[in-house]
Amino acid sequence: MESTEKVLEAIKKAGQPVSAGQIVELSGLDRKEVDKAMKKLKTAGTITSPKNCYWEAAK
């Protein structure tokens, strides 16, 4: 499973907006991997930020 898939799965599993630090804990990935994956997901419009520094899956 790619890191982007793991990050998206962690965000969906949380069921609420989560910070990058929480995604690291939920996914078990390294912070740098999470940041790279989140950048790809943001660019693709797969995740959105309902409030500053918190992320959720796009609806």
Helices and strands as residue ranges (DSSP letters): H 3-14, H 20-27, H 31-44, E 47-51, E 54-57
